[in-house]
């Protein structure tokens, strides 16, 4: 390669480094940020359901007890016992009402938190789509400048487009508002986040295989891209997850959110390693131009 080609490679490396560092929401999210509100929400739902069942059982037992005492107790004793029961019931009802109030207040707070979590989850896919597309477009342009075979460039062009199109162009704010109004839509949001990631990874693995082959043809001795390690993220069984969520009255939803966030965190971590590999490999490519 000529000196001008070396300068070209370094120019593209500079552009790539800029795009790689512009992560935005394309990063790993903690348990507290996106999973905790759904875990706490599921726990609060279970507690409120338990309190409702307890109140119904207590009311039924109280009614039965009153009927039995009416038969076996004298009227004066029945009246005294009834007064004690009324006072005890009133005190318990006040305590139960206060507990329910705080539970509902907490549920509302964590529900609003979950809206923010939904916004972040969708925003991550959108930012990832835009960022990696710029990276792949830059790599494609670099290979074009270096005179890579047209057939290989055409195949690479297809993989770049497929990797971008596998991820959806959503509006995070719109989905957060829709979720706030119709919380059931979370089932579809989790579905497309899982589906898009699985499809994107499958295409991306083929793309990096081609990038790796081009670099080897250019004389760069490098290890395989880290993103090719292990298996691609599988597409989760949405129907099974929806049924499990309904049968558990929403408790399973917390696990589903955890799975989606875990899969995306792993993908982002793989990208961090692979983008570092890409810069180092292109630096090696630039070094080969000196010989």
Buried (B, 14 or more C-beta within 10 A) or exposed (E): BEEEBBEBBBEBBEBBBEBBEEBEBBBBBEEEBBBBBBBBBBBBBBBBEEBEEEBEEBEEEEEEEEEEBEEEBEEEEBEEBBEEBEEEEEEEEEEBEEEBEEBEEBBEBBBEBBBEBBBBBBBBBBBBBBBBBBBBBBBBEBBEBBEBEEEBBEBBBBBBBBBBBBBBEBEBEEBBBBBBEEBEBBBBBBBBBBBBBBBBBBBBBBBBBBBBEBBEEBEBEBEEBBBBEEEBBEBBEBEEBBEBBEEBEBBBBBBBBBBBBBBBBBBBEBBBEBBEBBBBBBEBBBEBBEE
